[in-house]
Amino acid sequence: MDITTEDKNELENLLNIATSQIPRYFNLINSAKENWQIKDINEFVFGMVFEKYIHDSGQYLTNKGIDDSQPNTIENTMKAYDVGIEVFGDNVAEIKRLIQENK
């Protein structure tokens, strides 16, 4: 599957959407923290951002493969997901900074 600059921009937009939810994640956690045992709230929120991004980027990449009539092979799928993970990995420091800001 060929990933274009436009696709990479879309993946970055999906990551921005996931990180924009950080304040809501903290509200959710703080409203129920008596019922939960969370050792590291920052890592918990980081995991929530990661899960949201992986879900949304996976849907985007799957739909792109269908739209582009790409063969549904494990190689094509992994190549596309590698790009999605790369976008996330390139932004880990920024995600952690945003979590600290919203703590």
DSSP file (Angstrom, degrees, kcal/mol; ACC not computed):
  #  RESIDUE AA STRUCTURE BP1 BP2  ACC     N-H-->O    O-->H-N    N-H-->O    O-->H-N    TCO  KAPPA ALPHA  PHI   PSI    X-CA   Y-CA   Z-CA
    1    1 A M              0   0    0      0, 0.0     2,-0.5     0, 0.0    64,-0.1   0.000 360.0 360.0 360.0 128.4    0.0    0.0    0.0
    2    2 A D        -     0   0    0      1,-0.0     2,-0.6    78,-0.0    78,-0.0  -0.738 360.0-154.9 -86.7 125.8    1.4    3.4   -1.0
    3    3 A I        -     0   0    0     -2,-0.5     2,-0.1     4,-0.0    -1,-0.0  -0.895  13.4-158.9-102.7 120.9    1.1    6.0    1.7
    4    4 A T     >  -     0   0    0     -2,-0.6     4,-2.3     1,-0.1     5,-0.2  -0.372  34.0-103.4 -91.7 172.3    1.1    9.5    0.4
    5    5 A T  H  > S+     0   0    0      1,-0.2     4,-2.4     2,-0.2     5,-0.2   0.879 124.9  55.7 -60.7 -38.1    1.9   12.8    2.1
    6    6 A E  H  > S+     0   0    0      2,-0.2     4,-2.1     1,-0.2    -1,-0.2   0.898 106.8  49.4 -61.8 -40.8   -1.9   13.4    2.3
    7    7 A D  H  > S+     0   0    0      2,-0.2     4,-2.3     1,-0.2    -2,-0.2   0.915 110.2  50.1 -64.1 -42.9   -2.3   10.0    4.1
    8    8 A K  H  X S+     0   0    0     -4,-2.3     4,-2.2     1,-0.2    -2,-0.2   0.895 109.7  51.5 -63.8 -39.1    0.5   10.9    6.5
    9    9 A N  H  X S+     0   0    0     -4,-2.4     4,-2.2     2,-0.2    -1,-0.2   0.895 108.8  51.4 -62.4 -39.7   -1.2   14.3    7.2
   10   10 A E  H  X S+     0   0    0     -4,-2.1     4,-2.2     2,-0.2    -2,-0.2   0.894 108.5  50.8 -64.9 -39.7   -4.5   12.5    7.8
   11   11 A L  H  X S+     0   0    0     -4,-2.3     4,-1.9     2,-0.2    -1,-0.2   0.901 109.8  50.4 -63.6 -40.4   -2.8   10.2   10.3
   12   12 A E  H  X S+     0   0    0     -4,-2.2     4,-2.2     2,-0.2    -2,-0.2   0.877 108.9  52.2 -64.9 -36.7   -1.3   13.2   12.1
   13   13 A N  H  X S+     0   0    0     -4,-2.2     4,-2.1     2,-0.2    -2,-0.2   0.899 107.7  51.6 -64.3 -40.3   -4.8   14.7   12.2
   14   14 A L  H  X S+     0   0    0     -4,-2.2     4,-2.0     1,-0.2    -2,-0.2   0.879 109.6  49.9 -63.5 -37.1   -6.1   11.5   13.8
   15   15 A L  H  X S+     0   0    0     -4,-1.9     4,-2.6     2,-0.2     5,-0.2   0.896 108.0  53.2 -67.3 -39.9   -3.4   11.8   16.4
   16   16 A N  H  X S+     0   0    0     -4,-2.2     4,-1.8     1,-0.2    -2,-0.2   0.891 108.3  50.6 -61.4 -38.8   -4.3   15.4   17.0
   17   17 A I  H  X S+     0   0    0     -4,-2.1     4,-0.5     2,-0.2    -1,-0.2   0.924 110.5  49.4 -63.5 -43.8   -7.9   14.3   17.6
   18   18 A A  H >< S+     0   0    0     -4,-2.0     3,-1.0     1,-0.2    -2,-0.2   0.912 112.9  46.3 -63.0 -42.6   -6.7   11.6   20.1
   19   19 A T  H >< S+     0   0    0     -4,-2.6     3,-1.6     1,-0.2    -1,-0.2   0.787 101.4  65.7 -73.4 -24.9   -4.5   14.1   22.0
   20   20 A S  H 3< S+     0   0    0     -4,-1.8     4,-0.3     1,-0.3    -1,-0.2   0.693  94.5  62.3 -67.5 -15.1   -7.3   16.7   22.1
   21   21 A Q  T <X S+     0   0    0     -3,-1.0     4,-2.2    -4,-0.5     3,-0.5   0.482  72.3 100.9 -86.1  -3.8   -9.2   14.2   24.3
   22   22 A I  H <> S+     0   0    0     -3,-1.6     4,-2.2     1,-0.2     5,-0.2   0.893  79.5  51.2 -53.1 -47.4   -6.5   14.3   27.1
   23   23 A P  H  > S+     0   0    0      0, 0.0     4,-2.2     0, 0.0    -1,-0.2   0.896 110.4  50.2 -59.0 -37.0   -8.5   16.7   29.3
   24   24 A R  H  > S+     0   0    0     -3,-0.5     4,-2.5    -4,-0.3    -2,-0.2   0.879 107.0  54.2 -67.4 -36.8  -11.6   14.4   29.0
   25   25 A Y  H  X S+     0   0    0     -4,-2.2     4,-2.5     2,-0.2    -1,-0.2   0.926 109.3  47.9 -62.0 -43.2   -9.5   11.4   29.9
   26   26 A F  H  X S+     0   0    0     -4,-2.2     4,-3.1     2,-0.2     5,-0.2   0.901 110.6  51.7 -64.4 -39.8   -8.3   13.1   33.1
   27   27 A N  H  X S+     0   0    0     -4,-2.2     4,-1.9    -5,-0.2    -2,-0.2   0.919 110.9  48.4 -61.0 -43.3  -12.0   14.1   33.9
   28   28 A L  H  X S+     0   0    0     -4,-2.5     4,-0.8     2,-0.2    -2,-0.2   0.936 115.1  44.1 -61.3 -47.6  -13.0   10.5   33.5
   29   29 A I  H >X S+     0   0    0     -4,-2.5     3,-0.9     1,-0.2     4,-0.6   0.933 113.5  49.9 -65.0 -46.9  -10.2    9.2   35.7
   30   30 A N  H 3< S+     0   0    0     -4,-3.1     3,-0.4     1,-0.3    -1,-0.2   0.828 107.2  55.2 -64.6 -31.4  -10.7   11.8   38.4
   31   31 A S  H 3< S+     0   0    0     -4,-1.9    -1,-0.3    -5,-0.2    -2,-0.2   0.710 122.8  26.0 -74.8 -18.2  -14.4   11.2   38.6
   32   32 A A  H XX S+     0   0    0     -3,-0.9     3,-1.7    -4,-0.8     4,-0.6   0.219  82.1 115.9-126.8  14.8  -14.0    7.5   39.3
   33   33 A K  T 3<  +     0   0    0     -4,-0.6     3,-0.5    -3,-0.4     5,-0.2   0.731  69.7  65.6 -66.6 -20.3  -10.5    7.3   40.9
   34   34 A E  T 34 S+     0   0    0      1,-0.2    -1,-0.3    -4,-0.2    -2,-0.1   0.815 105.8  45.3 -66.5 -26.5  -11.9    6.0   44.2
   35   35 A N  T <4 S+     0   0    0     -3,-1.7     2,-0.3     2,-0.0    -1,-0.2   0.545 110.2  63.2 -92.7  -8.0  -13.0    2.9   42.3
   36   36 A W     <  -     0   0    0     -4,-0.6     2,-0.7    -3,-0.5     0, 0.0  -0.857  66.7-144.7-119.4 151.2   -9.8    2.3   40.4
   37   37 A Q        +     0   0    0     -2,-0.3     2,-0.6     0, 0.0    -3,-0.1  -0.893  28.2 173.1-113.4  99.8   -6.2    1.6   41.4
   38   38 A I        -     0   0    0     -2,-0.7     3,-0.3    -5,-0.2    -2,-0.0  -0.931  18.2-169.1-112.0 120.8   -4.0    3.4   39.0
   39   39 A K  S    S+     0   0    0     -2,-0.6     2,-0.4     1,-0.3    -1,-0.2   0.891  83.0  19.3 -76.3 -40.2   -0.3    3.4   39.7
   40   40 A D     >  -     0   0    0      1,-0.1     4,-2.0     2,-0.0    -1,-0.3  -0.875  62.4-170.5-136.6 101.2    0.7    6.0   37.1
   41   41 A I  H  > S+     0   0    0     -2,-0.4     4,-2.4    -3,-0.3     5,-0.2   0.844  87.6  56.3 -62.5 -34.6   -2.0    8.3   35.8
   42   42 A N  H  > S+     0   0    0      1,-0.2     4,-2.5     2,-0.2    -1,-0.2   0.917 109.1  45.6 -64.4 -42.8    0.2    9.8   33.1
   43   43 A E  H  > S+     0   0    0      2,-0.2     4,-2.2     1,-0.2    -1,-0.2   0.851 110.8  54.6 -68.3 -33.4    0.9    6.3   31.6
   44   44 A F  H  X S+     0   0    0     -4,-2.0     4,-1.6     2,-0.2    -2,-0.2   0.937 110.9  44.0 -63.6 -46.8   -2.7    5.4   31.9
   45   45 A V  H  X S+     0   0    0     -4,-2.4     4,-2.4     2,-0.2    -2,-0.2   0.897 110.6  55.7 -66.1 -40.1   -3.7    8.5   29.9
   46   46 A F  H  X S+     0   0    0     -4,-2.5     4,-2.6     1,-0.2    -1,-0.2   0.915 107.2  50.4 -56.8 -43.1   -0.9    7.8   27.4
   47   47 A G  H  X S+     0   0    0     -4,-2.2     4,-2.6     2,-0.2    -1,-0.2   0.858 108.2  52.1 -63.6 -36.0   -2.4    4.4   26.9
   48   48 A M  H  X S+     0   0    0     -4,-1.6     4,-2.3     2,-0.2    -2,-0.2   0.912 110.6  47.5 -67.0 -41.9   -5.8    5.9   26.3
   49   49 A V  H  X S+     0   0    0     -4,-2.4     4,-2.6     2,-0.2    -2,-0.2   0.936 113.2  49.2 -62.4 -46.0   -4.4    8.2   23.6
   50   50 A F  H  X S+     0   0    0     -4,-2.6     4,-3.0     1,-0.2     5,-0.2   0.930 111.0  49.2 -59.2 -47.7   -2.5    5.3   22.0
   51   51 A E  H  X S+     0   0    0     -4,-2.6     4,-2.3     1,-0.2    -1,-0.2   0.916 112.1  48.0 -60.0 -45.0   -5.6    3.1   22.0
   52   52 A K  H  X S+     0   0    0     -4,-2.3     4,-2.5     2,-0.2     5,-0.2   0.933 114.7  45.9 -61.9 -46.4   -7.7    5.9   20.4
   53   53 A Y  H  X S+     0   0    0     -4,-2.6     4,-3.2     2,-0.2     5,-0.4   0.927 112.3  49.7 -64.4 -45.5   -5.1    6.6   17.7
   54   54 A I  H  X S+     0   0    0     -4,-3.0     4,-2.1    -5,-0.2    -1,-0.2   0.909 112.9  48.0 -61.4 -42.1   -4.5    3.0   16.9
   55   55 A H  H  X S+     0   0    0     -4,-2.3     4,-2.0    -5,-0.2    -2,-0.2   0.962 117.4  40.2 -61.7 -52.4   -8.2    2.4   16.5
   56   56 A D  H  X S+     0   0    0     -4,-2.5     4,-2.3     1,-0.2    -2,-0.2   0.898 117.4  47.1 -68.3 -41.4   -8.8    5.4   14.3
   57   57 A S  H  X S+     0   0    0     -4,-3.2     4,-2.8    -5,-0.2     5,-0.2   0.873 110.2  54.6 -69.3 -34.7   -5.7    5.1   12.2
   58   58 A G  H  X S+     0   0    0     -4,-2.1     4,-2.3    -5,-0.4    -2,-0.2   0.912 109.5  47.0 -63.0 -42.2   -6.4    1.4   11.7
   59   59 A Q  H  X S+     0   0    0     -4,-2.0     4,-2.6     2,-0.2     5,-0.2   0.926 113.0  49.5 -63.3 -44.7   -9.8    2.1   10.4
   60   60 A Y  H  X S+     0   0    0     -4,-2.3     4,-2.3     1,-0.2    -2,-0.2   0.940 113.5  45.3 -59.8 -48.0   -8.4    4.8    8.1
   61   61 A L  H  X S+     0   0    0     -4,-2.8     4,-2.2     2,-0.2    -1,-0.2   0.863 112.3  51.3 -67.9 -36.2   -5.7    2.5    6.7
   62   62 A T  H  X S+     0   0    0     -4,-2.3     4,-2.0    -5,-0.2    -1,-0.2   0.941 112.2  46.4 -63.8 -46.7   -8.1   -0.4    6.2
   63   63 A N  H  X S+     0   0    0     -4,-2.6     4,-3.0     1,-0.2    -2,-0.2   0.875 110.1  54.2 -63.6 -37.3  -10.5    1.9    4.3
   64   64 A K  H  X S+     0   0    0     -4,-2.3     4,-2.5    -5,-0.2    -1,-0.2   0.925 107.3  50.7 -62.3 -44.2   -7.7    3.3    2.3
   65   65 A G  H  <>S+     0   0    0     -4,-2.2     5,-2.7     2,-0.2    -1,-0.2   0.895 112.8  46.2 -60.2 -40.5   -6.6   -0.2    1.3
   66   66 A I  H ><5S+     0   0    0     -4,-2.0     3,-1.4     3,-0.2    -2,-0.2   0.937 112.9  49.1 -66.5 -46.8  -10.2   -1.0    0.2
   67   67 A D  H 3<5S+     0   0    0     -4,-3.0    -2,-0.2     1,-0.3    -1,-0.2   0.847 113.3  47.2 -61.2 -34.9  -10.5    2.2   -1.7
   68   68 A D  T 3<5S-     0   0    0     -4,-2.5    -1,-0.3    -5,-0.2    -2,-0.2   0.377 109.7-124.2 -88.3   4.2   -7.2    1.6   -3.5
   69   69 A S  T < 5 +     0   0    0     -3,-1.4    -3,-0.2     1,-0.2    -2,-0.1   0.864  48.8 171.2  53.8  40.2   -8.2   -2.0   -4.3
   70   70 A Q      < -     0   0    0     -5,-2.7    -1,-0.2    -6,-0.2     2,-0.1  -0.544  42.0 -99.8 -77.6 143.5   -5.0   -3.2   -2.6
   71   71 A P        -     0   0    0      0, 0.0     2,-2.0     0, 0.0     5,-0.1  -0.408  33.9-120.2 -60.6 138.7   -4.7   -7.0   -2.1
   72   72 A N        +     0   0    0      4,-0.1     2,-0.3    -2,-0.1     3,-0.0  -0.532  60.0 145.6 -84.2  75.2   -5.6   -7.9    1.5
   73   73 A T     >  -     0   0    0     -2,-2.0     4,-2.3     1,-0.1     5,-0.2  -0.780  61.2-121.0-111.4 156.6   -2.3   -9.4    2.4
   74   74 A I  H  > S+     0   0    0     -2,-0.3     4,-2.8     1,-0.2     5,-0.2   0.859 113.6  57.5 -62.1 -35.1   -0.5   -9.3    5.8
   75   75 A E  H  > S+     0   0    0      2,-0.2     4,-2.2     1,-0.2    -1,-0.2   0.932 108.6  44.4 -62.7 -46.3    2.5   -7.6    4.1
   76   76 A N  H  > S+     0   0    0      2,-0.2     4,-2.1     1,-0.2    -2,-0.2   0.909 114.8  49.5 -63.8 -42.3    0.3   -4.7    2.9
   77   77 A T  H  X S+     0   0    0     -4,-2.3     4,-2.6     1,-0.2    -2,-0.2   0.937 112.6  45.9 -63.6 -46.9   -1.4   -4.4    6.2
   78   78 A M  H  X S+     0   0    0     -4,-2.8     4,-2.2     1,-0.2    -1,-0.2   0.868 110.3  54.1 -66.5 -36.4    1.8   -4.4    8.2
   79   79 A K  H  X S+     0   0    0     -4,-2.2     4,-1.3    -5,-0.2    -1,-0.2   0.929 112.1  44.5 -62.0 -44.8    3.5   -1.9    5.8
   80   80 A A  H  X S+     0   0    0     -4,-2.1     4,-1.7     1,-0.2     3,-0.3   0.929 113.5  49.3 -66.2 -45.0    0.5    0.5    6.3
   81   81 A Y  H  X S+     0   0    0     -4,-2.6     4,-2.7     1,-0.2     5,-0.2   0.828 103.5  61.2 -66.5 -30.7    0.4    0.0   10.1
   82   82 A D  H  X S+     0   0    0     -4,-2.2     4,-2.2     2,-0.2    -1,-0.2   0.900 104.4  49.3 -59.6 -39.8    4.2    0.6   10.3
   83   83 A V  H  X S+     0   0    0     -4,-1.3     4,-2.2    -3,-0.3    -2,-0.2   0.915 110.3  50.9 -65.4 -42.2    3.6    4.1    8.9
   84   84 A G  H  X S+     0   0    0     -4,-1.7     4,-1.8     1,-0.2    -2,-0.2   0.915 111.7  46.4 -60.7 -43.8    0.8    4.7   11.5
   85   85 A I  H  X S+     0   0    0     -4,-2.7     4,-3.3     1,-0.2    -1,-0.2   0.867 109.0  56.4 -66.4 -36.4    3.1    3.6   14.3
   86   86 A E  H  X S+     0   0    0     -4,-2.2     4,-2.4    -5,-0.2    -2,-0.2   0.918 105.4  50.9 -61.4 -43.3    5.9    5.8   12.9
   87   87 A V  H  X S+     0   0    0     -4,-2.2     4,-0.5     2,-0.2    -1,-0.2   0.926 113.8  44.9 -60.2 -44.4    3.6    8.8   13.1
   88   88 A F  H >< S+     0   0    0     -4,-1.8     3,-1.6     1,-0.2     4,-0.3   0.948 112.5  51.1 -63.4 -48.0    2.7    8.0   16.7
   89   89 A G  H >< S+     0   0    0     -4,-3.3     3,-1.1     1,-0.3     4,-0.3   0.848 104.2  57.4 -59.6 -36.2    6.4    7.3   17.6
   90   90 A D  H 3< S+     0   0    0     -4,-2.4    -1,-0.3     1,-0.2    -2,-0.2   0.671 112.2  43.1 -67.4 -15.5    7.5   10.6   16.1
   91   91 A N  T <X S+     0   0    0     -3,-1.6     4,-2.5    -4,-0.5    -1,-0.2   0.247  76.6 108.4-116.0  11.2    5.1   12.5   18.5
   92   92 A V  H <> S+     0   0    0     -3,-1.1     4,-2.6    -4,-0.3     5,-0.2   0.910  80.8  50.8 -58.3 -45.0    5.6   10.6   21.8
   93   93 A A  H  > S+     0   0    0     -4,-0.3     4,-2.1     1,-0.2    -1,-0.2   0.910 112.0  47.4 -61.0 -42.1    7.5   13.5   23.4
   94   94 A E  H  > S+     0   0    0      2,-0.2     4,-2.4     1,-0.2    -1,-0.2   0.894 110.9  51.5 -66.4 -40.1    4.7   16.0   22.4
   95   95 A I  H  X S+     0   0    0     -4,-2.5     4,-2.1     1,-0.2    -2,-0.2   0.932 110.9  47.7 -62.1 -45.4    2.0   13.6   23.7
   96   96 A K  H  X S+     0   0    0     -4,-2.6     4,-2.2     1,-0.2    -1,-0.2   0.868 110.5  52.6 -64.9 -35.6    3.8   13.3   27.0
   97   97 A R  H  X S+     0   0    0     -4,-2.1     4,-2.2    -5,-0.2    -1,-0.2   0.926 109.2  49.3 -63.9 -44.0    4.2   17.1   27.2
   98   98 A L  H  X S+     0   0    0     -4,-2.4     4,-1.5     1,-0.2    -2,-0.2   0.869 109.3  52.3 -63.5 -37.2    0.4   17.5   26.6
   99   99 A I  H  X S+     0   0    0     -4,-2.1     4,-0.7     2,-0.2    -1,-0.2   0.931 109.7  48.8 -64.4 -44.6   -0.3   15.0   29.3
  100  100 A Q  H >< S+     0   0    0     -4,-2.2     3,-0.7     1,-0.2    -2,-0.2   0.893 109.7  52.8 -61.6 -39.9    1.9   16.9   31.8
  101  101 A E  H 3< S+     0   0    0     -4,-2.2    -1,-0.2     1,-0.2    -2,-0.2   0.834 114.1  41.9 -63.8 -32.9    0.2   20.2   30.8
  102  102 A N  H 3<        0   0    0     -4,-1.5    -1,-0.2    -3,-0.2    -2,-0.2   0.426 360.0 360.0 -97.1   0.3   -3.3   18.8   31.5
  103  103 A K    <<        0   0    0     -3,-0.7    -1,-0.2    -4,-0.7    -2,-0.1   0.497 360.0 360.0 -59.3 360.0   -2.5   16.9   34.7
